[in-house]
């Protein structure tokens, strides 16, 4: 048996168990929140609950309703809510030292050693870790500085449909116009190129890949490419916020070849795809591609503690002392928690479990796809699964995704609609989801999809 308790032991075993939603206490707290907090508050508006406690892949709200949590803090809680083994280490560290800027600590070395142990092939034993601020956005900002310092370039290649974060540089790289529209001008020298998305592009996987790579080749190699002095290529190995868009084989490999040919760094954003989410340690492992620079965030803090980092190939460690700083780059409890989370995944074989549970959930939805007119595509890798909804003309239908999300919430399954056009339902549960929980959630969502399809017929 591995470290910590088995995944079955730290769950609310009655989940899902929902009576009235939103319950009166949740409603009261949400009203108070919206009266006091910024209008930027988003999640309680569509999923109106006030959370009291979390265990494993389950949540309990302040009214006593329990839920199966299928977005896990948007991929933060890979080893589950309140994982006892991870909590134990974080609590012990809290009693010793919390903040250390970037002075050496045992907790810092524990995490760096574990990160090296799971690093993608080619980076293992050949990397430096750059800690900065506590968010994934900061890790992206760090990657931009490293690439610019290494190459002397100031132009950036990124992709349509991407999301890299909310700070100015990260938002400049992001290809989702709805997040950028109110904040222009941002960084000007960014070329947003097509990301292969065969379903929405209505082309074969091979053609989608070739179109994307041809565009990258043009920007890097043509005098008329439109981007002066590129500093690098930024890419998500799977687009998360964009709708769990999984590029066909050949895309990431082709980017690696082009980065080598034109001597620019390949920056692979593993903020959402890292730490076992895809059934591999990192999304790029699925393609056998080595990043030169790899931003990390979300699940790196173990149980939701704020932390981010950027793994940099030794040859790309170009910053001078103080070249990228941040007050919270020494959050020692988060580092201890991150190291323990990696140990928990390793010792409980959660990568294999993730692949098995993800394949099961995906297969359940694929089984019903032929019998429904509203489900355009089912896709997924590991516990990163998406349902894409379409109308009677096979066009994206975000209202359908919202309806299914709302009904799933009312029956105790928390999922989130998103994607480029808002028509994708994303399933991102903790890796500690049990087989029984996967079956129950799949049954509930499948039943709702059939209901909605019948209503639309």
N, C-alpha and C positions, 0 to 999 in steps of 0.2 A: 504493500500500500504506500502511496505517495505522502508527501507532507500535507498537513492540514486535514480537515474532515472531508469525506466523500461529498460530492456535489448534492446528493439527495438530503444531506443532513441540515443544510442551512437554507431552507426555503419555507415559505408559508404554504403548508400542505393543503390548505383549503382553496387555494387560488386556482381558477378564478371564482370569486364568490361576491357577486354584486347585487345589491338591492336597489336603492334609489341613487341615481347619479344625475347631476352632481348632488351629493348629500348636503344637508343644511349647513353643516360646519364648513365643508369645502366651499360652498357658495359664499358664506360669510367672509371667509379668509380671502377668497379671490376678489370680492368686492372691495375689501380693505386694501389689498395689494394694488388694485387698479386705481384706487383713490390716492395712494401715497407714492407709488413707484412711477418711474418714467413710462410714457406711452409706448416705449420700445418693447415692453413686456409682450411676449408672443405666445408661448406654449399653453398657458392656462386658458387662452381665449378659445382654442379649438378643442383642448382636452381639459375640461374644467374639474380638476381635482387639486386638493392640497395634500401633499404626501406627508405621512407620519413616519414610516419606517420601511426599510428595504432589506430583503434577504435573498441572496442568490439571484434567481431570475424572476423574483416576485416583489410586489410593492403592496403596502397597505396605506389607505388614505385615512384622514382624520375622522371619517365617519365609520371606519371599520370595514369598508369594502376592500377586497384583495384582487390583485390584477396580475396577469402574466405580462412581464415587461419586455416588449419586443423592439425597443430602441435603445435601451441601456445607456441613457445619457448621450445618445448619438455616437455609440461606439466607444464610450469611455470605460464602461464597467465590464470589461471582458472576463474578469474572474468573479463577477457577480457583486451584488450589493453586500456590504458588511462581511466580506470573506474573513472568517476567523483567523486564519493563518496570516493573512496580510495585515489585518487590524492589529494583531498581537505585536508585530514588529514596529508598526507605525506608533502605537501607544507607548511602547518602550522607549522609542527614540524621542517622542514628545517630552518625556520626563528627563531627558538628558540635554538635548540641544535641538533647536528648531531652525535657526537662521545662521548661515555661515558665509554669506556672500560667495566667494569662490576659494576660500581657504580649504585645504584638504581635510576630509573627514572619512571615517571608515564607511559610513553610509554612501558617500560619493563613489568610493572605490568599488563597493559592492555592486552598485548599479552599472558602473562603467565596465566592470569585468563581465557581468551578465549580458550587457549589450554586445560586447565583443563576441561572446560565446554564441549568440544567435544571429550575428550579423550575416548579411548575404555573402555568398561565395565571392571571394575577391576583396571584400572589405574586412573579413575576419582576420584579425592579427595585423591589419594594415589600415587603421583608422584613428582619428582623434574625435573626441566628443566635445561639442560646443554647447554649453548650457547658457541660456539667456533669461528671458522672461517666462512667465508661467503658461503661456498659451501657444497653440499651434501657429497662430499668426506670427508670433515672434520668431519661431523656428524658420518660417518662410523668409521673414526679413533678414535673418542671419544668413540664410542660404544665398540671398541676393547679394549681400555684402561680400561673402566669401567668393562668389563667382566673379563679381566685378573686380575685386582686388587681384584675383588669380589671373584673369584674362586682360584686364584693362578695358574691357568692353562695357557698354552702357545700354545695350539693347537686349530685349528679352523675348524669347519664343515661348508661347503658352498656347492653350487650346480652348476652343469654344465649348461651353458647357462645364468648364472647370470651376472649382471653388477652392481657393487657397487661404481664405481668412478675411478678417474685417479691418485690419490696419491698412494704411495707405498703400504700401508696397504690395502686400498680399492681395488687396482688392484690385490693384492695377493688373496683376497677373490673372485674376479670376475672369472667366469668360461668360459669367452669368450677368447679363445686362441689368436684370432687375435689382441686383445688389449694388451696381455701380452708378445707376442713372442719376441719383440725386447728389453725387459727390464729385463730379467732374469739375475741373480737369484733374486727372490723376497722372501717374507717370506716363509720358507720351510714347516712349520708344518700346512699345509692346506689340508684337504681331500675334494675333489670335487666329490660329489655324484650325482646320476641321479635325475633330477627334473621331475616329471610326465608330459609327453608331449604325450598323447595318439596318436595324429595324426602322428607325425614323428616316434614314437616308434612302431606304428602299433600293438598296444595291446588295450585291453579294459581299460576304465578309472580305474576300480577296480584293475586290474593287474598292471597298471602303478603306482598307489599309493602304493600298497603293495611292489613292487620292491624297491621303494625309501625308504619306512620306514624300510624295512628289512636291507638295506644298512646302514642306520643311526644307527639302533639297533646294528649291528655288530661292527661299529666303536666305539660306546659308551660302549658296553657291553662285547666284546670279547677280550681276551688277545692277539689275533692275528688280532685285528681290524686295526692296522697300524698307529694309532694316539695316541701319548703319551699325557696324561694329558689335555683333551679338556677344553677349556675356554668357549665354547658355540656353538650355532647353529645360522648361519646367513641365512636368507631367504627372498626373495621377495614374498609377497602374490600373486602377478601376475608378471611374468617376463616381464619387459617393453622393454628394449633394445634387449632382447632375442626374441622378436616377439609377445608381448602381449600373452604370454602363460599362460592360466588360469588353475590352478591345479584342478583336480576333488575334490569333497567333500571327506573329510577324511584325506587329506594330512596335512593341517595346524593343524587340530585337533590332528592328530597322532604325529606330531612334539611336540606339547604342552605336550602331555602325556609322550613322551620320555624325554623331557627336565626335567619334574617333577621327573620322575623315576630315572634319573641319576644325578639330582641336578646340572644342568647346565642352564644358562640363554638362553631363546629363544629371539633372536634379529630379529625383523621384520622390514625390510627396507621399509619405507613408503615414500621415497623421491619422487618417481614418482606417487605412487598410493594414496597419501594423499590429504586431503582438497577437497574432493568431487569428485575426478576423476572417481571413480567407481560407483557413485550414493550413496555411504555411505561416512562418513567422512574419514574413513581409510579403506584400502583394507582388513585388518584383521577383520573388523566389519562384513563383509559378512559371515565369518565363525564362528563368536562368539568366537574368540580366543584372549586372552590377551597376549601381549608381555611383557617381563620383561624389555626390552630395545627397544626403537623405534626411529631410526634416521629419521629426517625430513629435507626437503629442498625444492627446486624448488618453489612451490606455496606459501610457508610459508611467503615469502616477499611481498605478496599481488599483486603487479603489476610489478614484475620483479626486485625489489630491492634485492640486494644480502644478503641472510641470511640463516642460517641453525640452527638446534637445535636437541637435543637428549632428548627424554622423558624417564625417568628412574624410575622404580618402587622404592618406598621409601626404600625397603629392599636391593636394589642394588646400592644405592648411596654411592659408596665405595671410591671415589677419595678424596685425601687430598686437602686442599686449594692450588691452582696452579697446580693441577694434570692434567688439560687440559686447555690451554689458547689460546688466539688468539687476535690479535690487533683489529679486527673488530667484537668482540663479544658484542659490545655495539652500534650497528647501529640503533639509535632510530627511524629515519624515516621509516626504514624497519619494525620495530616492530609495529609502529602505523599503517602502511599500512597492515601488516598481521592481526592485530586485526580487522581493518575495513573490510578487505576482508571476514573474517569469519562472521562478522555481515551482510554483503551484501548477502552472501550465505544463511544465516539463514532467514533474513527478506524477501527475494525474492523467498524462497522455491526452491533454485536451485538444491538441491539434488534430489527432485522429478522430476524437469525439466530435469536434467541430465539423469536420468533413462529413462524418456519418449523419449527424443531425441536419446539416444543411442539405445534403443530398435527399434525405427523407422529406423534408419540408418542400423542397423544390419539386420532387416527384409527385407529391400529393396535389400540388397545384397544376402540374402538367397533365395529370390524369383528367382533371375537369376542364382543361382548356378547350378541348374539341367540342365540349357540350355547352359552351357559352359564347355569346356573340360580343361580349364586352371586354374580354380579356385578350388583348392583342399579343402580348408576349410575357412569358415567364423566363426569368434568367437568375443566375446566382452562382456564387463560388463560396464554399464554406457557409458560414452563417451571415451571409451578405446576399440577401435574396430580394428580388423585386417582381412586382406585378404591374404591368403597364396596361392602363385602361383606355379603350377607344369607343367611339360612338358608332352608330349604324353605318357611317361612311368610312369607318376605319381611321378616323381622325382622333387625335389626342383629346381625352375628355377628363378634365380635372375635377369636375363636379362628381363624377362617379367615384373617383378615388376618395374624395371628401366624405361621400355618403358611406362608403365601406369603412373608412377610418372611424367615423362617428358611431356606427352600429357596433363595430368591434369593441370600442371603448365601453359602450353600454352593456356589453356582454363580458367585459373583463379582460380584453386583450388590447394592450397599448401598442399601436403601430402608428406610423407617420407618413402622410402623403407628402410628396416632393417631386423632384425631377425638374428638368429644364422647363417643362410646360405644366408642372403641377399635377400630372396625371399618373404618377407612379407611386405605388404603395411600397414602402421599404421595410424589410424585416431585418433588424440588427440586434438580436437578443444577446445576452451574456453567453459566453462559451459554456457556462455551467448549466445551461438548460437541460432538463432531463428528457428522456424519451417520452415519458407520459405527458409532460408539458408541451413538447413539440406536437404530439398527436392531438391533444385537446385544442391547442391554438389553431392548428391546421384545419381541424373539423369546424371550428367556429367560423373562421374566415371563409372557408369553402362554402359553408351554408349561406353566409351573407351574400357572397358573390352570386350564388344561384338565385337567391331571393331577388336581388337587385336586377339581375338579368331577366327574370320572369316579369318583373314590374315594368321593365323597359320594352318588352316584346309587344 
